[in-house]
Structures are given as C-alpha cells and as structure tokens.
Amino acid sequence: MKHTLSIICTILFLHIFCSSCNLGGIKEQANKQFGDQHFKTAIALIELHKVRFGTYPESLDSLKYAGDWDKIINGSVHYEKLDSGYVLDLVNGWIGKPNTLTYPDEFWQGLGLVKSNMKP
C-alpha cells in the first residue's frame, strides 16, 4: 500500500511539475508537426480518391484503402464534400489545434480544396 501511494504521489508530482513547466513550446511544436501531417495525409487521401473514382468522397469514412495509421485523420480534420470540391479544416494536431501553420500559395494549386481554416 505504501509503495502504491508513493507511485501515485510521484505521478501526481510529475503531472503538476510538467504542467507548470515551459512545455508550451514543445506542445506547440508537436501540434504543428502532427497537425501538418494529418492535414497533408487527409488531402492526399481525398485527392487520391478523386483520381481513382472520379469524385470526392462523401465522407472520410468512405475513403478506400486507407491504412490503419491514416485513419487518425478522422479526429484531426473536419471534411465536407461540396459540389465544386471540398472543405477541409484542421481541428487537432497532437493534443490541440496548432496556433500557427502556414503553406505557400503553390501548395494549394491543383487541389479541389476550396475552403480551409489553414488557407489564407
């Protein structure tokens, strides 16, 4: 019992310590990296679906041949099919939405992505 209490106290201390440390920079960097990866993976899968089947998917769940790791995008982006393309918003990176994530103008060229919270 004493050993269990010691472990619980240690975990609690580490949690409080880490929460109060300047881990904001590490958290933001992780949010950027994961957010960027999830956003680009979603675009790649959506655009590949269009090439293969001639239309954008009705939902992310209707994407064919996505790998197990690719399915993480379901909790990271919001997708909506439009008549003229699609909307894709990034909603989560690692444990939150990245504060700053930008792409050059050429990144958006040739995509059916007509609106995004990542697009200026």
OpenMM code with the backbone's topology and positions (N, CA, C; nanometers):
from openmm import Vec3, app, unit

residues = "MET LYS HIS THR LEU SER ILE ILE CYS THR ILE LEU PHE LEU HIS ILE PHE CYS SER SER CYS ASN LEU GLY GLY ILE LYS GLU GLN ALA ASN LYS GLN PHE GLY ASP GLN HIS PHE LYS THR ALA ILE ALA LEU ILE GLU LEU HIS LYS VAL ARG PHE GLY THR TYR PRO GLU SER LEU ASP SER LEU LYS TYR ALA GLY ASP TRP ASP LYS ILE ILE ASN GLY SER VAL HIS TYR GLU LYS LEU ASP SER GLY TYR VAL LEU ASP LEU VAL ASN GLY TRP ILE GLY LYS PRO ASN THR LEU THR TYR PRO ASP GLU PHE TRP GLN GLY LEU GLY LEU VAL LYS SER ASN MET LYS PRO".split()
positions = [
    Vec3(0.0817, -0.1189, 0.0000),
    Vec3(0.0000, 0.0000, 0.0000),
    Vec3(0.0864, 0.1258, 0.0000),
    Vec3(0.1909, 0.1252, 0.0818),
    Vec3(0.2808, 0.2397, 0.0902),
    Vec3(0.3511, 0.2620, -0.0441),
    Vec3(0.3886, 0.1527, -0.1095),
    Vec3(0.4540, 0.1605, -0.2402),
    Vec3(0.3588, 0.2213, -0.3442),
    Vec3(0.2326, 0.1805, -0.3432),
    Vec3(0.1324, 0.2327, -0.4358),
    Vec3(0.1105, 0.3816, -0.4126),
    Vec3(0.1013, 0.4212, -0.2880),
    Vec3(0.0843, 0.5622, -0.2553),
    Vec3(0.2033, 0.6437, -0.3035),
    Vec3(0.3231, 0.5892, -0.2893),
    Vec3(0.4443, 0.6560, -0.3363),
    Vec3(0.4408, 0.6757, -0.4878),
    Vec3(0.3975, 0.5740, -0.5584),
    Vec3(0.3881, 0.5831, -0.7053),
    Vec3(0.2853, 0.6888, -0.7447),
    Vec3(0.1703, 0.6873, -0.6799),
    Vec3(0.0653, 0.7849, -0.7099),
    Vec3(0.1145, 0.9265, -0.6821),
    Vec3(0.1822, 0.9462, -0.5712),
    Vec3(0.2359, 1.0790, -0.5381),
    Vec3(0.3399, 1.1239, -0.6409),
    Vec3(0.4247, 1.0321, -0.6834),
    Vec3(0.5265, 1.0646, -0.7843),
    Vec3(0.4608, 1.1048, -0.9156),
    Vec3(0.3620, 1.0296, -0.9584),
    Vec3(0.2918, 1.0619, -1.0827),
    Vec3(0.2220, 1.1965, -1.0713),
    Vec3(0.1578, 1.2209, -0.9598),
    Vec3(0.0907, 1.3483, -0.9369),
    Vec3(0.1904, 1.4637, -0.9391),
    Vec3(0.3031, 1.4467, -0.8726),
    Vec3(0.4072, 1.5492, -0.8718),
    Vec3(0.4565, 1.5767, -1.0143),
    Vec3(0.4858, 1.4708, -1.0892),
    Vec3(0.5341, 1.4877, -1.2272),
    Vec3(0.4305, 1.5571, -1.3132),
    Vec3(0.3058, 1.5220, -1.2950),
    Vec3(0.1994, 1.5862, -1.3719),
    Vec3(0.1931, 1.7364, -1.3404),
    Vec3(0.1937, 1.7707, -1.2137),
    Vec3(0.1889, 1.9120, -1.1738),
    Vec3(0.3136, 1.9856, -1.2222),
    Vec3(0.4308, 1.9230, -1.2060),
    Vec3(0.5561, 1.9842, -1.2483),
    Vec3(0.5568, 2.0087, -1.3990),
    Vec3(0.5192, 1.9080, -1.4750),
    Vec3(0.5203, 1.9212, -1.6208),
    Vec3(0.4169, 2.0219, -1.6692),
    Vec3(0.3048, 2.0298, -1.5992),
    Vec3(0.2010, 2.1255, -1.6369),
    Vec3(0.2476, 2.2685, -1.6144),
    Vec3(0.3305, 2.2890, -1.5128),
    Vec3(0.3746, 2.4243, -1.4809),
    Vec3(0.5035, 2.4631, -1.5529),
    Vec3(0.5733, 2.3661, -1.6073),
    Vec3(0.6967, 2.3949, -1.6811),
    Vec3(0.6645, 2.4636, -1.8126),
    Vec3(0.7667, 2.5169, -1.8748),
    Vec3(0.7504, 2.5781, -2.0052),
    Vec3(0.7495, 2.4702, -2.1128),
    Vec3(0.6481, 2.3856, -2.1082),
    Vec3(0.6337, 2.2827, -2.2096),
    Vec3(0.5457, 2.3304, -2.3237),
    Vec3(0.5011, 2.4555, -2.3143),
    Vec3(0.4166, 2.5112, -2.4193),
    Vec3(0.4847, 2.5066, -2.5546),
    Vec3(0.6157, 2.5334, -2.5572),
    Vec3(0.6892, 2.5293, -2.6831),
    Vec3(0.6955, 2.3899, -2.7412),
    Vec3(0.7157, 2.2923, -2.6553),
    Vec3(0.7198, 2.1528, -2.7006),
    Vec3(0.5816, 2.1099, -2.7481),
    Vec3(0.4793, 2.1480, -2.6732),
    Vec3(0.3418, 2.1142, -2.7100),
    Vec3(0.3052, 2.1768, -2.8441),
    Vec3(0.3387, 2.3038, -2.8611),
    Vec3(0.3058, 2.3725, -2.9866),
    Vec3(0.3809, 2.3105, -3.1042),
    Vec3(0.5080, 2.2754, -3.0842),
    Vec3(0.5846, 2.2112, -3.1909),
    Vec3(0.5222, 2.0766, -3.2295),
    Vec3(0.4811, 1.9997, -3.1303),
    Vec3(0.4161, 1.8708, -3.1577),
    Vec3(0.2821, 1.8923, -3.2278),
    Vec3(0.2065, 1.9923, -3.1852),
    Vec3(0.0798, 2.0224, -3.2521),
    Vec3(0.1021, 2.0590, -3.3978),
    Vec3(0.2072, 2.1368, -3.4245),
    Vec3(0.2391, 2.1734, -3.5629),
    Vec3(0.2758, 2.0512, -3.6457),
    Vec3(0.3647, 1.9682, -3.5937),
    Vec3(0.4109, 1.8524, -3.6698),
    Vec3(0.2987, 1.7528, -3.6954),
    Vec3(0.2234, 1.7191, -3.5914),
    Vec3(0.1135, 1.6246, -3.6102),
    Vec3(0.0027, 1.6860, -3.6943),
    Vec3(-0.0291, 1.8123, -3.6696),
    Vec3(-0.1327, 1.8797, -3.7475),
    Vec3(-0.0973, 1.8857, -3.8943),
    Vec3(0.0258, 1.9210, -3.9241),
    Vec3(0.0730, 1.9266, -4.0624),
    Vec3(0.0610, 1.7892, -4.1278),
    Vec3(0.1047, 1.6863, -4.0587),
    Vec3(0.0990, 1.5506, -4.1134),
    Vec3(-0.0453, 1.5065, -4.1364),
    Vec3(-0.1327, 1.5316, -4.0411),
    Vec3(-0.2724, 1.4910, -4.0545),
    Vec3(-0.3407, 1.5656, -4.1683),
    Vec3(-0.3138, 1.6949, -4.1795),
    Vec3(-0.3747, 1.7769, -4.2838),
    Vec3(-0.3299, 1.7292, -4.4215),
    Vec3(-0.2003, 1.7081, -4.4388),
    Vec3(-0.1482, 1.6631, -4.5677),
    Vec3(-0.1918, 1.5208, -4.6012),
    Vec3(-0.1995, 1.4348, -4.5017),
    Vec3(-0.2470, 1.2979, -4.5243),
    Vec3(-0.3920, 1.3001, -4.5706),
    Vec3(-0.4741, 1.3824, -4.5069),
    Vec3(-0.6146, 1.3931, -4.5469),
    Vec3(-0.6256, 1.4408, -4.6912),
    Vec3(-0.5508, 1.5440, -4.7271),
    Vec3(-0.5539, 1.5940, -4.8644),
    Vec3(-0.5116, 1.4849, -4.9620),
    Vec3(-0.4028, 1.4156, -4.9315),
    Vec3(-0.3535, 1.3113, -5.0213),
    Vec3(-0.4580, 1.2017, -5.0408),
    Vec3(-0.5204, 1.1566, -4.9340),
    Vec3(-0.6206, 1.0505, -4.9448),
    Vec3(-0.7462, 1.0974, -5.0187),
    Vec3(-0.7884, 1.2192, -4.9923),
    Vec3(-0.9070, 1.2752, -5.0588),
    Vec3(-0.8809, 1.2925, -5.2077),
    Vec3(-0.7657, 1.3487, -5.2419),
    Vec3(-0.7325, 1.3701, -5.3834),
    Vec3(-0.7106, 1.2371, -5.4557),
    Vec3(-0.6512, 1.1388, -5.3897),
    Vec3(-0.6334, 1.0064, -5.4499),
    Vec3(-0.7695, 0.9413, -5.4768),
    Vec3(-0.8623, 0.9584, -5.3856),
    Vec3(-0.9975, 0.9063, -5.4057),
    Vec3(-1.0587, 0.9677, -5.5312),
    Vec3(-1.0396, 1.0973, -5.5502),
    Vec3(-1.0923, 1.1670, -5.6688),
    Vec3(-1.0309, 1.1106, -5.7962),
    Vec3(-0.9007, 1.0865, -5.7944),
    Vec3(-0.8334, 1.0315, -5.9127),
    Vec3(-0.8866, 0.8918, -5.9433),
    Vec3(-0.9023, 0.8100, -5.8425),
    Vec3(-0.9451, 0.6707, -5.8615),
    Vec3(-1.0921, 0.6577, -5.9004),
    Vec3(-1.1786, 0.7368, -5.8380),
    Vec3(-1.3225, 0.7156, -5.8530),
    Vec3(-1.3958, 0.8291, -5.9239),
    Vec3(-1.3249, 0.9371, -5.9579),
    Vec3(-1.3839, 1.0453, -6.0352),
    Vec3(-1.4644, 1.1461, -5.9552),
    Vec3(-1.4728, 1.1268, -5.8269),
    Vec3(-1.5462, 1.2192, -5.7410),
    Vec3(-1.4819, 1.2202, -5.6027),
    Vec3(-1.5051, 1.3283, -5.5307),
    Vec3(-1.4524, 1.3351, -5.3949),
    Vec3(-1.5378, 1.2464, -5.3042),
    Vec3(-1.4790, 1.1925, -5.1983),
    Vec3(-1.5550, 1.1028, -5.1112),
    Vec3(-1.6684, 1.1773, -5.0396),
    Vec3(-1.7740, 1.1029, -5.0103),
    Vec3(-1.8863, 1.1616, -4.9360),
    Vec3(-1.8443, 1.1989, -4.7942),
    Vec3(-1.7559, 1.1174, -4.7359),
    Vec3(-1.7062, 1.1410, -4.6009),
    Vec3(-1.5681, 1.0775, -4.5896),
    Vec3(-1.4982, 1.1072, -4.4819),
    Vec3(-1.3676, 1.0444, -4.4606),
    Vec3(-1.3822, 0.8938, -4.4399),
    Vec3(-1.4945, 0.8512, -4.3863),
    Vec3(-1.5183, 0.7082, -4.3658),
    Vec3(-1.5316, 0.6314, -4.4975),
    Vec3(-1.5628, 0.7027, -4.6046),
    Vec3(-1.5786, 0.6344, -4.7332),
    Vec3(-1.4488, 0.6287, -4.8137),
    Vec3(-1.3378, 0.6746, -4.7553),
    Vec3(-1.2083, 0.6620, -4.8232),
    Vec3(-1.1714, 0.5142, -4.8329),
    Vec3(-1.1276, 0.4727, -4.9475),
    Vec3(-1.0906, 0.3320, -4.9700),
    Vec3(-0.9400, 0.3159, -4.9545),
    Vec3(-0.9004, 0.2041, -4.9007),
    Vec3(-0.7616, 0.1607, -4.8918),
    Vec3(-0.6751, 0.2475, -4.8004),
    Vec3(-0.7382, 0.3153, -4.7065),
    Vec3(-0.6598, 0.3926, -4.6096),
    Vec3(-0.5962, 0.2950, -4.5106),
    Vec3(-0.4723, 0.3213, -4.4748),
    Vec3(-0.4039, 0.2385, -4.3770),
    Vec3(-0.4549, 0.2668, -4.2366),
    Vec3(-0.4215, 0.1785, -4.1454),
    Vec3(-0.4657, 0.1962, -4.0065),
    Vec3(-0.4194, 0.3296, -3.9494),
    Vec3(-0.2945, 0.3682, -3.9770),
    Vec3(-0.2418, 0.4945, -3.9251),
    Vec3(-0.3069, 0.6145, -3.9926),
    Vec3(-0.3523, 0.5966, -4.1176),
    Vec3(-0.4176, 0.7066, -4.1888),
    Vec3(-0.5497, 0.7462, -4.1240),
    Vec3(-0.6144, 0.6527, -4.0582),
    Vec3(-0.7467, 0.6776, -4.0011),
    Vec3(-0.7436, 0.7758, -3.8846),
    Vec3(-0.6242, 0.8098, -3.8374),
    Vec3(-0.6130, 0.9092, -3.7296),
    Vec3(-0.6636, 1.0458, -3.7759),
    Vec3(-0.6685, 1.0668, -3.9074),
    Vec3(-0.7167, 1.1956, -3.9580),
    Vec3(-0.8627, 1.2200, -3.9217),
    Vec3(-0.9387, 1.1131, -3.8961),
    Vec3(-1.0804, 1.1294, -3.8637),
    Vec3(-1.1020, 1.2172, -3.7411),
    Vec3(-1.0089, 1.2180, -3.6479),
    Vec3(-1.0205, 1.3030, -3.5301),
    Vec3(-0.9409, 1.4315, -3.5398),
    Vec3(-0.8718, 1.4502, -3.6523),
    Vec3(-0.7829, 1.5657, -3.6657),
    Vec3(-0.8308, 1.6699, -3.7655),
    Vec3(-0.9153, 1.6278, -3.8586),
    Vec3(-0.9651, 1.7211, -3.9594),
    Vec3(-1.1165, 1.7109, -3.9687),
    Vec3(-1.1758, 1.8174, -4.0180),
    Vec3(-1.3189, 1.8168, -4.0490),
    Vec3(-1.3297, 1.8302, -4.2003),
    Vec3(-1.3992, 1.7343, -4.2627),
    Vec3(-1.4136, 1.7292, -4.4081),
    Vec3(-1.5597, 1.7468, -4.4457),
    Vec3(-1.5815, 1.8229, -4.5512),
    Vec3(-1.7157, 1.8379, -4.6060),
    Vec3(-1.7060, 1.8423, -4.7579),
    Vec3(-1.7772, 1.7513, -4.8224),
    Vec3(-1.7813, 1.7497, -4.9688),
    Vec3(-1.8753, 1.8589, -5.0172),
    Vec3(-1.8320, 1.9306, -5.1202),
    Vec3(-1.9138, 2.0331, -5.1842),
    Vec3(-1.9377, 1.9926, -5.3292),
    Vec3(-2.0282, 2.0615, -5.3961),
    Vec3(-2.0495, 2.0351, -5.5387),
    Vec3(-1.9258, 2.0689, -5.6206),
    Vec3(-1.8502, 2.1695, -5.5748),
    Vec3(-1.7356, 2.2178, -5.6507),
    Vec3(-1.6009, 2.1756, -5.5928),
    Vec3(-1.5981, 2.0845, -5.4992),
    Vec3(-1.4723, 2.0435, -5.4347),
    Vec3(-1.5000, 2.0011, -5.2917),
    Vec3(-1.4191, 2.0536, -5.1999),
    Vec3(-1.4389, 2.0169, -5.0596),
    Vec3(-1.3813, 2.1213, -4.9657),
    Vec3(-1.4289, 2.1158, -4.8420),
    Vec3(-1.3791, 2.1976, -4.7313),
    Vec3(-1.3001, 2.1031, -4.6410),
    Vec3(-1.1835, 2.1469, -4.5982),
    Vec3(-1.1040, 2.0678, -4.5051),
    Vec3(-1.0454, 2.1610, -4.4003),
    Vec3(-1.0860, 2.1424, -4.2766),
    Vec3(-1.0356, 2.2228, -4.1654),
    Vec3(-0.9537, 2.1346, -4.0729),
    Vec3(-0.8422, 2.1865, -4.0277),
    Vec3(-0.7616, 2.1184, -3.9269),
    Vec3(-0.8191, 2.1535, -3.7908),
    Vec3(-0.8526, 2.0519, -3.7121),
    Vec3(-0.9129, 2.0760, -3.5809),
    Vec3(-0.8255, 2.0267, -3.4662),
    Vec3(-0.7243, 1.9442, -3.4975),
    Vec3(-0.6403, 1.8908, -3.3905),
    Vec3(-0.5038, 1.8522, -3.4467),
    Vec3(-0.4029, 1.8768, -3.3665),
    Vec3(-0.2672, 1.8338, -3.4007),
    Vec3(-0.2309, 1.7140, -3.3155),
    Vec3(-0.1538, 1.7391, -3.2119),
    Vec3(-0.1155, 1.6318, -3.1204),
    Vec3(-0.2174, 1.6256, -3.0072),
    Vec3(-0.2260, 1.7338, -2.9299),
    Vec3(-0.3262, 1.7417, -2.8231),
    Vec3(-0.3998, 1.8756, -2.8282),
    Vec3(-0.4007, 1.9362, -2.9418),
    Vec3(-0.4698, 2.0630, -2.9608),
    Vec3(-0.4446, 2.1147, -3.1005),
    Vec3(-0.5185, 2.2149, -3.1403),
    Vec3(-0.5017, 2.2730, -3.2732),
    Vec3(-0.3763, 2.3614, -3.2737),
    Vec3(-0.2928, 2.3474, -3.3763),
    Vec3(-0.1748, 2.4340, -3.3850),
    Vec3(-0.2145, 2.5808, -3.3963),
    Vec3(-0.1383, 2.6668, -3.3293),
    Vec3(-0.1654, 2.8101, -3.3364),
    Vec3(-0.1264, 2.8685, -3.4712),
    Vec3(-0.0146, 2.8239, -3.5227),
    Vec3(0.0325, 2.8768, -3.6497),
    Vec3(0.0781, 2.7619, -3.7389),
    Vec3(0.0238, 2.7589, -3.8554),
    Vec3(0.0606, 2.6593, -3.9555),
    Vec3(0.0275, 2.7225, -4.0892),
    Vec3(0.1273, 2.7458, -4.1700),
    Vec3(0.1042, 2.8131, -4.2971),
    Vec3(0.1666, 2.7330, -4.4104),
    Vec3(0.1120, 2.7545, -4.5293),
    Vec3(0.1595, 2.6874, -4.6500),
    Vec3(0.1751, 2.7913, -4.7599),
    Vec3(0.2716, 2.7720, -4.8488),
    Vec3(0.2894, 2.8673, -4.9586),
    Vec3(0.1732, 2.8566, -5.0580),
    Vec3(0.1544, 2.9606, -5.1377),
    Vec3(0.0455, 2.9630, -5.2355),
    Vec3(0.0479, 2.8426, -5.3287),
    Vec3(0.1662, 2.7995, -5.3690),
    Vec3(0.1756, 2.6865, -5.4625),
    Vec3(0.1258, 2.5555, -5.4028),
    Vec3(0.1236, 2.5445, -5.2706),
    Vec3(0.0724, 2.4245, -5.2047),
    Vec3(-0.0730, 2.3989, -5.2423),
    Vec3(-0.1517, 2.5047, -5.2584),
    Vec3(-0.2951, 2.4940, -5.2816),
    Vec3(-0.3296, 2.4682, -5.4278),
    Vec3(-0.2334, 2.4816, -5.5174),
    Vec3(-0.2612, 2.4680, -5.6606),
    Vec3(-0.2972, 2.3241, -5.6977),
    Vec3(-0.3983, 2.3102, -5.7822),
    Vec3(-0.4371, 2.1806, -5.8349),
    Vec3(-0.5224, 2.0968, -5.7411),
    Vec3(-0.5592, 2.1515, -5.6271),
    Vec3(-0.6417, 2.0783, -5.5317),
    Vec3(-0.7888, 2.1181, -5.5475),
    Vec3(-0.8755, 2.0278, -5.5099),
    Vec3(-1.0181, 2.0587, -5.5069),
    Vec3(-1.0595, 2.1224, -5.3759),
    Vec3(-0.9625, 2.1530, -5.2929),
    Vec3(-0.9873, 2.2138, -5.1630),
    Vec3(-1.0217, 2.3612, -5.1849),
    Vec3(-1.1474, 2.3959, -5.1638),
    Vec3(-1.1912, 2.5324, -5.1933),
    Vec3(-1.1966, 2.6215, -5.0700),
    Vec3(-1.2004, 2.5607, -4.9503),
    Vec3(-1.2056, 2.6407, -4.8281),
    Vec3(-1.1410, 2.5612, -4.7156),
    Vec3(-1.0619, 2.6332, -4.6335),
    Vec3(-0.9941, 2.5691, -4.5212),
    Vec3(-0.9557, 2.6741, -4.4184),
    Vec3(-0.9532, 2.6344, -4.2920),
    Vec3(-0.9047, 2.7260, -4.1893),
    Vec3(-0.7522, 2.7362, -4.1937),
    Vec3(-0.6872, 2.6609, -4.2792),
    Vec3(-0.5424, 2.6693, -4.2983),
    Vec3(-0.5066, 2.7533, -4.4197),
    Vec3(-0.6052, 2.7878, -4.4995),
    Vec3(-0.5831, 2.8620, -4.6239),
    Vec3(-0.6137, 3.0096, -4.6015),
    Vec3(-0.5183, 3.0973, -4.6377),
    Vec3(-0.5423, 3.2417, -4.6168),
    Vec3(-0.6540, 3.2950, -4.7039),
] * unit.nanometer
topology = app.Topology()
chain = topology.addChain("A")
for resn in residues:
    res = topology.addResidue(resn, chain)
    for name in ("N", "CA", "C"):
        topology.addAtom(name, app.Element.getBySymbol(name[0]), res)
